[in-house]
Amino acid sequence: MKAAVIVASAALLTAMAATAGEPASFSELDQDQNGAIDQQESQAHEVLAEKFDMADRNDDGKLDRQEFTYAMARIRMEANADQRS
């Protein structure tokens, strides 16, 4: 159940961000396909790069799929809040 929610959330966020012209899926950003997005790879997504340190919850210098999914959800929530203001 939890995995299904994460996958659905990631798919939705990917679709929304793709319209903004930035790569948004984990696979697109994980250029070396090592299962993590490092700070250099995050530069392809401007907002994610800005929030990288916040997103890297375990401070290992990379984002795993869960960290990425939560970061993208937070980025989207902040964008929605800014639009309402």
N, C-alpha and C positions, 0 to 999 in steps of 0.2 A: 504494500500500500504506500509506504513512505517513498519507495523508489519510483512508483508511478506518479506521485505528486511532483517529485523532483524532475522527472523526465517531462511531464506536461508543462511545468513551469519553464523549464529550459526551452522547450519548443515554442512556447508563447513569446518568451523574451527574444528568442532568435528571430521570429517573424517580425516583431515590433522594431527591433534594432536594424534589421536588414533594410527596412525602408529608409533608415537614416543614412545608409551608405557605408556603414562601418561593419567590419566583420563582427559577428556577435555570437556565433556558436563556439563552444569549447574547442571543437575539432578545427575550426578555421583559425583560431588564435593559437592553438598548440601546434605551431609550425613544424617542430621537430618530432611531433607525435610521440612524446615520451610520457604522456599521461599527466602533464602539468603545464601551467602557463607561468613562465618566469617573467620578471619585470620587463625585460627587453621585448618579449612577445606581446606583452600587454600594451605596448606603445601603439599597436595597430588600432586600438580602441581608446580614444582620447579620455573619456570619462573613467573607464576602468583603470587606465594608467594613473590618473590622478588619485584614485581611491585604492590603489594597490596595497598600500600598507594597512589600511583598514580591513581590506578583504583577506589579507594573509593572517588569518586568526591564530595560527600556530607559529608564526614568525619563522617559517623555514625558507623564505625567499621565493616561494612559488605558490600557485593556487591549484588545488586539486579540484575535481568536478564540484564537490559540495561547496567549497569556498567560492568558486566562480558563480554557481547558481545563486547563492545567497547574495553575493555582491551585485549581480545583475538585477535581482529582485529589489534590492535597496536602491540602486541607481534609478530604476523605473519608478519606484514609489516617490523618490525625491523629485524626479522630473514631473510627475503628476501633481505633487504638492505645489511645485513652482508654477505650474500652469493655472492652478486654482487661485493663486494669490494675486 
